[in-house]
């Protein structure tokens, strides 16, 4: 980028979008805590407005507890739980939902104000509107996820959890990308197609890995196969193929195996990408972004193994989920930077990464 800033830049819009991205990151962290503490089904109703108020007296608490006692998770997992113990899981789910409401307000209100003030560049209005729509959809997806665990299951369906988590990551990446566009303004330069494709593939693989992580969490596979590099002493433990295609979503052995395979592919791909960036001596920060991406991928891989062999303690599990968001954020920044930068290359040949 020859120009750091352009006349089309909107710093106020960028700050707003980055602030909301930080809130979404916090939401991912709280969501991890909610999942690992088994709190997600403690609130058995979806009340977007009235649900903002927690139980205010003893009678309200007893009523909320009574409703929880009617679902399978209580009778099959938490039978005999005291009211005090119930309150412990209730508050995490309430905080999770309350943070979701706050994010909705933190996005919608400034969006309307900035739109009326004509501070949002025209080319970004539709993107912000789309992000607002995705945020509303996330609330519906969240309840769709929770409802899967209220009648026949003791937890939520893995594919619904992965969908909910994946949409959160999609919104997070969209906020970062749009914020960068608002801060730096419109740019017309483009890097050679090979580098753009390489960066896009890496971002896509990171996103797929996040979805697979959601399936692992939903199937609780991290609590079953806790050795590495093998899985209970085997390359791949027996898979229940009687489920058919659902085995790829529900079978603990298969979903963790797939998560591991994609992790290996991502590690190698990020390493090759960083080496290529060093070989071609990319300019305009592209080289630094490539090595930053490999760095966070490597840290996340090590953290994943440590989390696994310690049987997913809450602290490490939440840190690993937060790490996934960081990797996605860096991969998003890397692709954005590549698409706007003209790399400085050796004169010995063209720049083709893929």
N, C-alpha and C positions, 0 to 999 in steps of 0.2 A: 504494500500500500504506500503510494507516494504521498498521500495526504492523510494525516492522522485524523483530522476532522473535516467534515464537508458542510456546506450550508444546510444540508438536509438533516443534520443531526438534531436529536431532541433529548438532551441530558435528563430533563425531568421525567420523561417517559421511561428512559432507561433505568433510572434509579428506582422508579415505581416497580418496574418489571423484575429487576434484580431482587428487590425487597420481597416481592411475592414468591419468587423462586426460593429465597431463603426460608420462607414460611412453609413452602411445599417440602423442602428438605427436612424441616422440623417435623412435618406431618409424617414423612416416611420413617423417621426415627421413632416417633410415638407409636406409629402403626406396628413397628417391629416389637416394641415393648408390649403392646396390647396382645399381639399374637403369641409371644413367648410366655406371657403370664396367664394365657388362657382366658383373657378378659373379653374377647370380641363378642361373645354371645350373652353377656351379662345384662344387656339392655335388649329386651325382646320385641320392642315396638319401634317404629320409625315415625317420629313426629318432628318434622323439620323446624317448626316454630315452637310449639309448646315443649318439645324435648330439650330446649336450651336450658330449662330450669331443672335442676336435680331435685331429688326428694328433699322436702323442707322440714319434715317432722317424722316422728316415729311411725305413724300410720302410713305415710307415703313410702317409707323404707320397707315396711312389712309387705305392702302391696307389690312393690318392685321385686322383692325377694320371692313372694308367692308366685309371680309370673315366671321367674327364672326356675323355680322348682318344678314347673310343669314341662320343661323341655328335657330331652334325653341326656344332655350333658350333665345336668344336675344328678339325675338318678343313676347314671352309669359311671360318672367320673367323680363328681363332687358330693355324693350323698353324705348327709350329716354335716355339711358346711354350716358354720355359724353365720349369723347376720353380720358380724364384724368382718369375717373373712369374705363374705359376699361384697361388702362395701369396698374392700380392697381391690377387687377386680372391677367393680362397677365404676369406680372413679377413673381408672385408666381408659375404659371405653368412653366414658362421658367426656373426658379431656380430648380424646381422639375426635369425637364428633363435634365438640365445641370448637376445636381448632379448624375443622373443616368449614364450619359456619363462618368463623372469623376470616379465613382465607377468601371465602366468597365475597364478603363485605369489602375486604382489603383490595380485591380486584375490581369489583363492580362499581363501587362508589367513585374511586379515582378515574376509572375508565369513562364514566359518564361526564365527570367534571372536566377532564382533559379533552374529551370529545367536544363538549360545548365551548370550551375555550379555544378550540382548533389548535391544540398543541401537539396532537398526534399526527405525524406525517401520514398523508393520505394512503400511501402504499402499505402502511402498517395497521390501518384501521380494521381491515378484514381479518388480519391475523389475530389481533387482540379480541375481536368479536368471536372468532373461532375458539380461542383459548377460554373465553368466558363460557361458551357453550359446552366445551369439554369439561369444565369445572362443574357445571350443573349436572352433566351426565355422570360424573364421578360419584355424586351423591346417590343417584339411582343405582349405579353399579355396586356401590357399597352396601346398600340395603339388599340388593339381589344376592350378594355374597352372603350376608348374614342370614338371610331367610333360608338358605340351603342347610343351615345347621340347627334349625328350630323344631324340626318334626321327626325326621328319620335318622339323622346323623348326630354325632356328638361333637362335630367340628364342621367347619365350612368346606365346601367342595373345592378341591385343589385348583381346578380350572377357573373357578370364579375368583379365588384369591389371586391367582396369577393375572387375571384380567384386571382386577382392581389395582394391583400393584403396577402392572404394565401401563395402565392409563395415567397413574400418578407420575411415573417416569416420563411418559410422553409429554405430559403437561410441563414437567420440570425442564425437559430439553427444549420445548417450544418457548418457554419463558426466557431461557438463557439466549437462545438464538435471536429472538425478537429484541431482547434487551441490547444485544451487541449491535444489531441493525440500527436501533434508535440512538445508541451512543456514538457510533462511528459514521452514521449516515450511509447514503446509497453509494455503492462502489461498482464500477463496471468492469474492472480488470478481472481476469480469470487465470488460474494456473493451468498448466497442461493437463489434459484429460486423465492421464495415468495417475497422477497424484490425487486428483479429485475422486476418482473411482476407488483408489486405495483407502482414502480417509472415510469415504462413505461405507465401504464394506466393513471397516473396523467398527464404525458406529452401529451399523446394523447387527453385527455379531455381538457387540456389547448389549444391545437391547434384547436380542434373543436370549442371551445369557441371563439377563435380569428376569425374563419370563420363566426360564427354566428354574431359576432360584425360587420363584414363587411357587412352582409346582413341587419342588423339594420341600419347601416349608409347609405347603398344604398337605402333602403326603407324610409329613414328619419323618422323612427319610434320613435326616441328619441325626436322629436319635437311634436309628437301627443299624446303619452301616457306618461305623465310626473309626475304622482303620484306614490307612493310606500307605502306599498307592493301591493296595488291593481292597476288596470289599468282602469282609468276613473271610479273608484268606483266598478269595477267588477273584478273577478278573471281572466277572459278572455273575452274581448269585442268581439262582433260579427266578425266572420271571413268570408271573401268572398270565400266560397268554390266553387263558379262558375269557379274559375281559375283552379280547379283540383289540381294536384300536384304542380303547380306553386305557390300555396298559401304559401307553405313552403319557397319560395324564395322571393315572392313579397308582400304578405299581411303584412302590418305594425303591426297589432295586433299579428299575429302568430309568426313572426320572433322575435319580442321583448319578447313574452311569452317564446319561446324556449331559448332565450338568458338568461332570468332570471332563468329558470329551471336548465340549465346547470351551471349557476353561483352558485346556491344553492348546487348542487351536488358536484361541485369542492370545495367549501368552506368546506363542511362536509368531503369530501374525504381527503383534505389536513390536516384537523384537526385530523382525525383518524390516518393518516400516521404519523403526528408529535407525537401524544400520544404514538403510538406503538414504535416509535424510542426512546422515553424517557423510556418506560417500559423495552425495551430490552437493553438499554444503548449501543447503537451502537458506535463502535469505528471509527477511521480513518476519522473523519469529517462528517460521515453520519448523525449523530444526528443534528449537526449544520445545515447541508444542509436541513434536513427535517423541522426544525423550521424556517429557512430562507424562504423556499417555502411557508409555511403556513402564515408567516408574510406578504410576498408580495401579496399573494392571498387575505388576509384580507384587506390590504390597498386598493387594486384594487377594491374590492367589495364595500367598503365604498365610494371610489372615484366615482364608477359607479352610486351609488344612488344619491350622491351630484350633479353630472353632470346632471342626469336625472331631478331632481326636480328643477334645475335652468334652464331647457330648453336648455341644451347643448350650453353654451357660448363657444366661440372659445378657450379660455385658458384652461378651464376644459376639453373640448372635446379632444384637442390635448394631454393634460396630461394623459387622460384616454387611448388614443391610445398608447402613449409611455409606460404607465404602463403595457399594454398587452405584449409589447415586453420584458419588464423587467421580467414579470412573466414567459414568455416562456424561456428566457435565464436562469433563476434560475432553472426551471424544467428540462432543458437540462443538466445543470451542475449537478443537483441532480442525474439524471439517469446515467450520465457518471461516477460519483463518486461511485454509488451503484454497477455498473457493474465491477468496478475495485477493490472493497474493500471487505475485509473479516471482517464482523461485530463481535464485542465482545458481547456475549449473556449471559443472565442468564443461569445457569445450570439447571433451572427448566423445560426447554422445548425447542423445536426447534423454529427457527425463521421463521414463516410463516405469511406473511402479507395478502395474498389473498389465 
